[in-house]
Amino acid sequence: MTAPKIFGIAGWKNSGKTGLAVRLVTEFTRRGYKISTIKHAHHDFDIDKVGADSYRHRQAGAHEVTIVSGTRYAIMHELRGAPEPEFEEILARLAPCDLVLIEGYKREPIPKIEARRLEAANREPLAPSDPHICAIAADHAVMDTALPVFDLDDTGAIADFIADIVALGQARL
């Protein structure tokens, strides 16, 4: 099996990563591509509801809980003190697709675009110290770079750039 095509969106908190990721998924899906995503969270999170049967299974000590319905399924894996899985391990668990968009994982050696917002500009830019950042998407002028710079809201142009970088090929439209 060939390795999946992956592209990341990196940036500091409140830099516009999630909004850009959602718009890109919408755009690539509209173009006929099958897209998967991975989002890295730096905090505890829970996708389950307190009191639900699956929540009760996890609380009872289940290592993995799978919820299945006629429209979707989800597998929750409790680490129970084990270390966070490596990026490659998570990537390997995904079903085949045309492109995996990664939100977060800013230190992984994958091609990525850096999202920047003026209100979050008090953080040091990532691009100067990360050779894997191949473009910047910002809501303000960025002058101190030789990288391509896109308007953060120019989803079409950003999608075209990503498609070229990862060599997506023809959409299925």
Residue frames as a rotation matrix with the C-alpha (Angstrom) as fourth column:
MET 1
0.578 0.816 0.000 0.00
0.816 -0.578 0.000 0.00
0.000 0.000 -1.000 0.00
THR 2
-0.220 -0.661 0.718 1.33
0.590 -0.676 -0.441 3.46
0.777 0.326 0.539 -0.86
ALA 3
-0.670 -0.090 -0.737 1.77
0.693 -0.434 -0.576 6.10
-0.268 -0.897 0.352 1.80
PRO 4
0.429 0.900 0.084 -1.08
0.885 -0.399 -0.239 8.59
-0.182 0.177 -0.967 2.00
LYS 5
-0.305 -0.421 0.854 -0.62
0.548 -0.811 -0.204 12.10
0.779 0.406 0.479 0.67
ILE 6
0.315 0.361 -0.878 -0.48
0.944 -0.216 0.250 14.43
-0.099 -0.907 -0.409 3.64
PHE 7
-0.339 -0.374 0.863 -0.36
0.384 -0.893 -0.236 18.18
0.859 0.251 0.446 4.15
GLY 8
-0.222 0.153 -0.963 -0.39
0.975 0.040 -0.219 20.10
0.005 -0.987 -0.159 7.39
ILE 9
0.347 0.309 0.886 -1.75
0.158 -0.950 0.269 23.36
0.924 0.046 -0.378 8.73
ALA 10
-0.151 -0.519 -0.841 0.40
0.954 0.146 -0.261 24.74
0.258 -0.842 0.473 11.52
GLY 11
-0.172 0.039 0.984 0.18
-0.007 -0.999 0.039 27.84
0.985 0.000 0.172 13.66
TRP 12
-0.985 -0.175 -0.006 -0.21
0.022 -0.087 -0.996 29.13
0.174 -0.981 0.090 17.16
LYS 13
-0.422 0.869 -0.260 -3.50
0.829 0.254 -0.498 29.13
-0.366 -0.426 -0.827 19.06
ASN 14
0.389 0.755 -0.528 -6.16
0.387 -0.654 -0.650 31.37
-0.836 0.049 -0.546 17.45
SER 15
-0.566 -0.685 -0.458 -4.17
-0.177 -0.442 0.880 31.66
-0.805 0.579 0.129 14.21
GLY 16
0.089 0.707 -0.701 -7.01
-0.918 -0.215 -0.333 30.40
-0.386 0.674 0.630 12.01
LYS 17
-0.852 -0.523 -0.019 -5.96
-0.496 0.797 0.345 26.75
-0.165 0.303 -0.938 11.62
THR 18
-0.583 0.670 0.459 -9.38
0.354 0.719 -0.598 25.19
-0.731 -0.186 -0.657 12.21
GLY 19
0.365 0.743 -0.561 -11.26
-0.227 -0.513 -0.828 27.61
-0.903 0.429 -0.019 9.97
LEU 20
-0.115 -0.505 -0.856 -8.74
-0.974 -0.114 0.198 27.03
-0.198 0.856 -0.478 7.17
ALA 21
-0.927 -0.236 0.291 -8.89
-0.214 0.971 0.107 23.25
-0.307 0.037 -0.951 7.66
VAL 22
-0.180 0.948 0.262 -12.70
0.311 0.307 -0.899 23.23
-0.933 -0.081 -0.350 7.46
ARG 23
0.464 0.337 -0.819 -12.72
-0.570 -0.594 -0.567 25.41
-0.678 0.730 -0.083 4.33
LEU 24
-0.451 -0.713 -0.536 -10.08
-0.885 0.280 0.373 23.19
-0.116 0.643 -0.757 2.68
VAL 25
-0.793 0.254 0.553 -12.01
0.137 0.960 -0.243 20.00
-0.593 -0.117 -0.797 3.45
THR 26
0.267 0.951 -0.157 -15.11
0.100 -0.189 -0.977 21.61
-0.958 0.245 -0.146 1.92
GLU 27
0.315 -0.208 -0.926 -13.17
-0.837 -0.521 -0.168 22.76
-0.447 0.828 -0.338 -1.16
PHE 28
-0.738 -0.655 -0.163 -11.35
-0.659 0.647 0.384 19.46
-0.146 0.391 -0.909 -1.78
THR 29
-0.553 0.634 0.541 -14.57
0.294 0.756 -0.585 17.50
-0.780 -0.165 -0.604 -1.26
ARG 30
0.447 0.710 -0.545 -16.35
-0.246 -0.488 -0.838 19.80
-0.860 0.508 -0.043 -3.72
ARG 31
-0.003 -0.570 -0.822 -13.58
-0.984 -0.143 0.102 18.99
-0.176 0.809 -0.561 -6.20
GLY 32
0.684 0.413 -0.602 -14.28
-0.564 0.822 -0.077 15.28
0.463 0.392 0.795 -5.81
TYR 33
-0.377 -0.882 -0.283 -11.46
-0.370 0.423 -0.827 14.23
0.849 -0.207 -0.486 -3.50
LYS 34
0.687 0.452 -0.569 -11.82
0.305 0.531 0.791 11.91
0.660 -0.717 0.227 -0.52
ILE 35
-0.126 -0.701 0.702 -10.32
-0.382 -0.619 -0.686 13.77
0.915 -0.355 -0.190 2.45
SER 36
0.510 0.179 -0.841 -9.44
0.707 0.469 0.529 12.63
0.489 -0.865 0.113 5.97
THR 37
0.336 -0.391 0.857 -8.22
-0.408 -0.880 -0.242 14.82
0.849 -0.268 -0.456 8.78
ILE 38
0.133 -0.321 -0.938 -6.15
0.881 0.472 -0.036 14.49
0.454 -0.821 0.345 11.92
LYS 39
0.461 0.012 0.887 -6.31
-0.250 -0.958 0.143 17.20
0.852 -0.288 -0.438 14.58
HIS 40
-0.324 -0.637 -0.699 -3.82
0.646 0.390 -0.656 17.29
0.691 -0.664 0.285 17.40
ALA 41
0.696 0.551 0.461 -5.06
-0.029 -0.620 0.784 18.63
0.718 -0.559 -0.415 20.74
HIS 42
-0.431 -0.900 0.069 -2.71
-0.031 -0.062 -0.998 19.80
0.902 -0.432 -0.001 23.48
HIS 43
-0.575 0.334 0.747 -5.35
-0.818 -0.272 -0.508 19.35
0.033 -0.902 0.430 26.14
ASP 44
-0.841 0.376 0.390 -7.64
0.199 0.883 -0.424 16.71
-0.504 -0.279 -0.818 27.52
PHE 45
-0.557 0.716 -0.421 -10.74
-0.825 -0.419 0.380 16.23
0.095 0.559 0.824 25.39
ASP 46
-0.704 0.422 0.572 -13.76
0.132 0.868 -0.478 13.98
-0.698 -0.261 -0.667 25.31
ILE 47
-0.823 0.442 -0.356 -16.07
-0.494 -0.250 0.833 13.26
0.279 0.861 0.424 22.39
ASP 48
-0.536 0.609 -0.585 -18.39
0.524 0.783 0.335 11.16
0.662 -0.128 -0.739 24.51
LYS 49
-0.031 0.639 0.769 -21.36
-0.498 -0.677 0.542 12.30
0.866 -0.366 0.340 26.60
VAL 50
-0.882 -0.216 0.418 -21.43
-0.466 0.280 -0.839 11.68
0.064 -0.936 -0.347 30.33
GLY 51
-0.235 0.814 0.531 -23.96
-0.586 0.317 -0.746 8.97
-0.776 -0.487 0.402 31.05
ALA 52
0.376 0.333 -0.865 -24.03
-0.912 0.298 -0.282 7.51
0.164 0.895 0.416 27.51
ASP 53
0.981 0.033 0.193 -23.54
-0.071 0.979 0.192 3.75
-0.183 -0.202 0.962 27.26
SER 54
0.562 -0.824 0.068 -20.16
0.432 0.223 -0.874 4.18
0.705 0.521 0.482 25.55
TYR 55
0.067 -0.493 0.867 -19.05
-0.617 -0.703 -0.353 6.60
0.784 -0.512 -0.352 28.27
ARG 56
0.630 0.246 0.737 -20.04
-0.759 0.395 0.517 4.05
-0.164 -0.885 0.436 30.88
HIS 57
0.932 -0.356 -0.070 -18.01
0.309 0.880 -0.360 1.37
0.190 0.314 0.930 29.05
ARG 58
0.176 -0.918 0.356 -14.92
0.111 -0.341 -0.933 3.60
0.978 0.204 0.042 29.14
GLN 59
0.139 -0.066 0.988 -15.47
-0.870 -0.485 0.090 4.51
0.474 -0.872 -0.125 32.78
ALA 60
0.909 0.250 0.332 -15.67
-0.382 0.820 0.427 0.81
-0.166 -0.515 0.841 33.56
GLY 61
0.192 -0.951 0.244 -12.15
-0.361 0.163 0.918 0.40
-0.913 -0.264 -0.312 32.13
ALA 62
0.778 0.108 0.619 -12.56
0.471 0.552 -0.688 -0.58
-0.416 0.827 0.379 28.47
HIS 63
-0.280 -0.957 -0.079 -9.36
0.483 -0.212 0.850 -0.08
-0.830 0.200 0.521 26.48
GLU 64
-0.990 0.094 -0.103 -11.28
-0.136 -0.515 0.846 0.70
0.026 0.852 0.523 23.27
VAL 65
-0.227 0.972 0.067 -14.95
0.269 0.129 -0.954 1.45
-0.936 -0.199 -0.291 22.77
THR 66
-0.991 -0.015 0.129 -16.48
0.130 -0.174 0.976 1.32
0.007 0.985 0.175 19.31
ILE 67
-0.219 0.951 -0.217 -19.83
-0.068 -0.237 -0.969 2.95
-0.973 -0.198 0.117 18.62
VAL 68
-0.973 -0.094 0.210 -21.52
0.183 0.235 0.954 1.85
-0.140 0.967 -0.212 15.40
SER 69
-0.050 0.984 -0.170 -24.70
-0.084 -0.174 -0.981 3.06
-0.995 -0.034 0.091 13.72
GLY 70
0.410 0.317 0.855 -26.12
0.764 0.393 -0.512 3.07
-0.498 0.863 -0.080 10.22
THR 71
0.967 0.008 0.255 -24.48
0.160 -0.798 -0.581 6.43
0.199 0.603 -0.773 9.48
ARG 72
0.301 -0.915 0.268 -21.07
-0.635 -0.402 -0.659 6.36
0.711 0.028 -0.703 11.21
TYR 73
0.780 -0.121 -0.614 -18.79
0.516 0.680 0.521 4.63
0.354 -0.723 0.593 13.64
ALA 74
0.437 -0.668 0.602 -16.22
-0.655 -0.695 -0.296 5.91
0.617 -0.265 -0.741 16.09
ILE 75
0.483 -0.390 -0.784 -13.49
0.615 0.788 -0.014 4.14
0.624 -0.475 0.621 18.00
MET 76
0.660 -0.301 0.688 -12.31
-0.608 -0.752 0.255 5.71
0.441 -0.587 -0.679 21.23
HIS 77
0.337 -0.672 -0.659 -9.01
0.480 0.725 -0.494 4.45
0.810 -0.150 0.567 22.53
GLU 78
0.967 -0.006 0.254 -8.12
-0.221 -0.511 0.830 5.15
0.125 -0.859 -0.496 26.14
LEU 79
0.196 -0.975 -0.105 -4.40
-0.377 0.024 -0.926 5.57
0.905 0.221 -0.363 26.76
ARG 80
0.946 0.268 -0.183 -4.75
0.053 0.430 0.901 4.77
0.320 -0.862 0.393 30.46
GLY 81
0.720 -0.692 -0.047 -1.36
-0.189 -0.261 0.947 6.25
-0.667 -0.673 -0.319 31.26
ALA 82
0.220 -0.643 0.734 0.40
0.860 0.482 0.164 5.05
-0.460 0.595 0.659 28.10
PRO 83
-0.583 -0.500 -0.640 2.25
0.162 -0.844 0.511 7.68
-0.796 0.195 0.573 26.06
GLU 84
0.389 0.674 -0.628 0.51
-0.482 -0.432 -0.762 9.56
-0.785 0.600 0.157 23.28
PRO 85
0.503 -0.200 0.841 0.80
0.611 0.770 -0.183 7.54
-0.610 0.606 0.510 20.05
GLU 86
-0.582 -0.772 -0.256 3.31
0.242 -0.465 0.852 8.67
-0.776 0.434 0.457 17.47
PHE 87
-0.123 0.494 -0.861 2.03
-0.718 -0.643 -0.266 10.59
-0.685 0.585 0.434 14.46
GLU 88
-0.647 -0.216 -0.731 2.84
-0.722 0.482 0.497 7.71
0.245 0.849 -0.468 12.08
GLU 89
-0.943 0.331 0.024 0.80
0.291 0.860 -0.419 5.28
-0.160 -0.388 -0.907 14.18
ILE 90
-0.186 0.907 -0.378 -2.28
0.008 -0.383 -0.924 7.51
-0.982 -0.175 0.064 13.96
LEU 91
-0.196 0.040 -0.980 -1.77
-0.909 -0.382 0.167 8.01
-0.368 0.923 0.111 10.22
ALA 92
-0.913 -0.255 -0.318 -1.58
-0.364 0.862 0.353 4.25
0.184 0.438 -0.880 9.70
ARG 93
-0.723 0.678 0.135 -5.02
0.344 0.522 -0.780 3.75
-0.600 -0.517 -0.611 11.28
LEU 94
-0.177 0.678 -0.713 -6.82
-0.580 -0.657 -0.481 5.85
-0.795 0.329 0.509 8.66
ALA 95
0.405 0.403 0.821 -8.69
0.484 0.668 -0.566 4.31
-0.776 0.626 0.075 5.75
PRO 96
-0.545 -0.628 0.556 -7.32
0.791 -0.165 0.589 5.03
-0.278 0.761 0.586 2.26
CYS 97
0.619 0.675 -0.401 -8.11
0.470 -0.728 -0.500 8.50
-0.629 0.120 -0.768 0.93
ASP 98
0.649 -0.349 0.676 -6.80
0.595 -0.320 -0.737 11.08
0.473 0.881 0.000 -1.54
LEU 99
-0.247 -0.697 0.674 -5.40
-0.011 -0.693 -0.721 13.48
0.969 -0.186 0.163 1.06
VAL 100
0.308 0.251 -0.918 -4.97
0.921 0.164 0.354 13.65
0.239 -0.954 -0.181 4.82
LEU 101
0.177 -0.192 0.965 -5.10
-0.066 -0.981 -0.183 17.21
0.982 -0.031 -0.186 6.15
ILE 102
-0.081 -0.337 -0.938 -3.27
0.913 0.353 -0.206 17.58
0.401 -0.873 0.279 9.45
GLU 103
0.509 0.212 0.834 -4.20
-0.112 -0.944 0.309 20.34
0.853 -0.251 -0.457 11.88
GLY 104
0.811 -0.340 0.476 -1.58
-0.533 -0.094 0.841 20.90
-0.241 -0.936 -0.258 14.51
TYR 105
0.670 -0.659 0.343 1.45
0.594 0.752 0.285 18.60
-0.446 0.012 0.895 14.84
LYS 106
0.964 -0.211 -0.160 3.50
-0.262 -0.847 -0.462 21.69
-0.038 0.487 -0.872 14.00
ARG 107
0.169 -0.970 0.176 6.79
-0.789 -0.026 0.614 19.91
-0.591 -0.243 -0.770 14.71
GLU 108
0.428 0.019 0.903 6.20
0.273 0.950 -0.150 16.95
-0.861 0.311 0.402 12.33
PRO 109
-0.568 -0.735 -0.371 8.42
-0.203 -0.311 0.928 16.83
-0.797 0.603 0.028 9.21
ILE 110
-0.111 0.622 0.775 5.54
0.890 0.410 -0.201 17.10
-0.443 0.667 -0.599 6.74
PRO 111
-0.788 -0.095 0.608 4.78
0.434 -0.786 0.440 19.77
0.437 0.611 0.661 4.14
LYS 112
-0.019 0.795 -0.606 2.61
0.974 -0.122 -0.191 22.43
-0.226 -0.593 -0.772 5.73
ILE 113
-0.103 0.108 0.989 1.25
0.373 -0.918 0.139 25.92
0.922 0.383 0.054 5.52
GLU 114
-0.756 -0.167 -0.634 1.54
0.654 -0.241 -0.717 28.30
-0.033 -0.956 0.291 8.46
ALA 115
0.263 0.889 0.375 -1.68
0.718 -0.440 0.539 30.08
0.644 0.128 -0.754 9.44
ARG 116
-0.769 -0.502 -0.397 -1.25
0.639 -0.597 -0.484 33.56
0.006 -0.626 0.780 10.90
ARG 117
0.454 0.852 0.261 -3.71
0.762 -0.523 0.381 36.08
0.461 0.026 -0.887 12.26
LEU 118
-0.114 -0.489 0.865 -2.79
0.008 -0.871 -0.491 39.64
0.993 -0.049 0.103 13.16
GLU 119
0.542 0.409 0.734 -4.41
-0.681 -0.298 0.669 39.28
0.492 -0.863 0.117 16.60
ALA 120
0.955 -0.271 0.121 -2.21
0.147 0.786 0.600 36.24
-0.257 -0.555 0.791 17.28
ALA 121
0.694 -0.690 0.209 0.87
0.165 -0.130 -0.978 37.90
0.701 0.713 0.024 15.75
ASN 122
0.561 -0.513 0.650 2.54
-0.817 -0.471 0.333 38.35
0.135 -0.718 -0.683 19.13
ARG 123
0.688 -0.341 0.641 3.82
0.024 0.893 0.449 34.80
-0.725 -0.294 0.623 18.75
GLU 124
-0.277 -0.878 -0.390 7.06
-0.570 -0.176 0.803 34.17
-0.774 0.444 -0.451 16.90
PRO 125
0.469 0.442 -0.765 6.47
-0.883 0.245 -0.400 32.98
0.010 0.863 0.505 13.31
LEU 126
0.596 -0.182 0.782 7.09
-0.132 0.939 0.319 29.27
-0.792 -0.293 0.535 12.77
ALA 127
0.994 -0.053 0.095 8.33
0.105 0.243 -0.964 29.45
0.028 0.969 0.247 9.17
PRO 128
0.512 -0.859 0.002 11.84
-0.775 -0.463 -0.431 30.78
0.371 0.220 -0.902 9.77
SER 129
-0.339 -0.693 0.636 12.76
-0.900 0.436 -0.005 27.76
-0.274 -0.574 -0.772 11.90
ASP 130
0.087 0.431 0.898 10.73
-0.080 0.902 -0.424 25.05
-0.993 -0.035 0.113 10.13
PRO 131
-0.752 -0.479 -0.453 12.01
-0.465 -0.102 0.879 23.98
-0.467 0.872 -0.146 6.68
HIS 132
-0.773 0.511 0.376 8.78
0.603 0.776 0.186 21.99
-0.197 0.371 -0.908 6.11
ILE 133
0.209 0.807 -0.552 6.61
0.351 -0.589 -0.728 25.11
-0.913 -0.042 -0.407 5.99
CYS 134
-0.554 -0.408 0.726 6.21
0.780 0.050 0.623 25.83
-0.290 0.912 0.291 2.28
ALA 135
-0.378 0.449 0.810 3.76
0.363 -0.733 0.575 28.75
0.852 0.512 0.114 2.43
ILE 136
-0.904 0.164 -0.394 2.03
0.309 -0.383 -0.870 31.19
-0.294 -0.909 0.296 4.76
ALA 137
-0.182 0.903 0.389 -1.69
0.633 -0.195 0.749 32.02
0.752 0.383 -0.536 4.94
ALA 138
-0.748 -0.194 -0.635 -2.32
0.632 -0.500 -0.592 35.27
-0.203 -0.844 0.497 6.79
ASP 139
0.400 0.908 0.123 -4.99
0.917 -0.397 -0.045 37.89
0.008 0.131 -0.991 7.36
HIS 140
0.793 -0.247 -0.557 -2.35
-0.087 -0.951 0.298 40.62
-0.603 -0.188 -0.775 7.19
ALA 141
0.764 -0.575 -0.293 0.64
-0.451 -0.151 -0.880 41.58
0.462 0.804 -0.374 5.06
VAL 142
0.737 -0.636 0.228 3.70
0.220 0.545 0.809 39.36
-0.639 -0.546 0.541 5.52
MET 143
0.877 -0.408 -0.253 6.87
-0.461 -0.568 -0.681 40.92
0.134 0.715 -0.687 4.15
ASP 144
0.133 -0.923 0.360 9.72
-0.960 -0.029 0.280 39.09
-0.248 -0.383 -0.890 5.87
THR 145
0.097 -0.070 0.993 9.65
-0.072 0.994 0.077 35.84
-0.993 -0.079 0.091 3.88
ALA 146
-0.686 -0.317 -0.655 10.55
-0.683 -0.030 0.730 34.38
-0.251 0.948 -0.196 0.51
LEU 147
-0.802 0.451 0.391 7.73
0.415 0.892 -0.177 31.81
-0.429 0.020 -0.903 0.86
PRO 148
-0.585 0.714 0.384 4.45
0.261 -0.283 0.923 32.16
0.768 0.640 -0.020 -1.04
VAL 149
-0.913 0.361 -0.190 1.94
0.070 -0.321 -0.944 34.15
-0.402 -0.875 0.268 1.02
PHE 150
-0.557 0.813 0.169 -1.82
0.498 0.164 0.851 33.66
0.665 0.558 -0.497 0.63
ASP 151
-0.405 0.597 0.692 -4.74
-0.782 -0.618 0.075 35.53
0.473 -0.511 0.718 2.07
LEU 152
-0.891 0.015 0.454 -6.03
-0.321 0.685 -0.654 33.33
-0.321 -0.729 -0.605 4.90
ASP 153
-0.028 0.985 0.173 -9.48
-0.263 0.160 -0.951 33.34
-0.964 -0.073 0.255 3.29
ASP 154
0.080 0.010 -0.997 -8.36
-0.994 -0.078 -0.080 32.54
-0.079 0.997 0.004 -0.28
THR 155
0.212 0.095 0.973 -9.32
-0.428 0.904 0.005 28.88
-0.879 -0.417 0.232 0.07
GLY 156
0.970 0.216 0.108 -9.30
0.003 0.437 -0.900 28.16
-0.242 0.873 0.423 -3.68
ALA 157
0.553 -0.827 -0.102 -5.74
-0.582 -0.295 -0.758 29.39
0.597 0.478 -0.645 -4.19
ILE 158
-0.128 -0.576 0.807 -4.53
-0.960 0.278 0.047 27.58
-0.251 -0.769 -0.588 -1.07
ALA 159
0.510 0.388 0.767 -6.21
-0.221 0.922 -0.319 24.35
-0.831 -0.006 0.556 -2.23
ASP 160
0.963 -0.209 -0.168 -4.59
-0.148 0.107 -0.983 24.72
0.224 0.972 0.072 -5.68
PHE 161
0.168 -0.955 0.244 -1.18
-0.894 -0.252 -0.371 25.19
0.416 -0.155 -0.896 -4.01
ILE 162
-0.057 -0.140 0.989 -1.64
-0.743 0.667 0.052 22.13
-0.666 -0.732 -0.142 -1.78
ALA 163
0.836 0.429 0.341 -2.86
-0.092 0.724 -0.684 20.02
-0.541 0.540 0.645 -4.73
ASP 164
0.737 -0.632 -0.238 0.31
-0.397 -0.120 -0.910 20.95
0.546 0.766 -0.340 -6.62
ILE 165
-0.046 -0.802 0.596 2.61
-0.992 -0.034 -0.122 20.27
0.118 -0.597 -0.794 -3.65
VAL 166
-0.219 0.007 0.976 1.21
-0.529 0.840 -0.124 16.79
-0.820 -0.543 -0.180 -2.95
ALA 167
-0.833 -0.112 -0.541 0.48
-0.550 0.263 0.793 16.01
0.054 0.958 -0.281 -6.62
LEU 168
-0.327 0.807 0.491 -3.17
-0.410 0.348 -0.843 15.13
-0.852 -0.477 0.217 -6.09
GLY 169
-0.922 0.029 0.387 -3.87
0.342 0.531 0.775 14.56
-0.183 0.847 -0.499 -9.76
GLN 170
-0.705 0.692 0.157 -7.26
-0.231 -0.433 0.872 14.93
0.671 0.578 0.464 -11.39
ALA 171
-0.648 0.617 0.445 -10.36
-0.582 -0.025 -0.813 15.30
-0.491 -0.786 0.376 -9.27
ARG 172
-0.842 0.347 0.413 -13.23
0.434 0.891 0.135 12.92
-0.321 0.293 -0.901 -9.87
LEU 173
-0.269 0.793 -0.547 -15.75
-0.245 -0.605 -0.757 15.54
-0.931 -0.070 0.357 -11.01
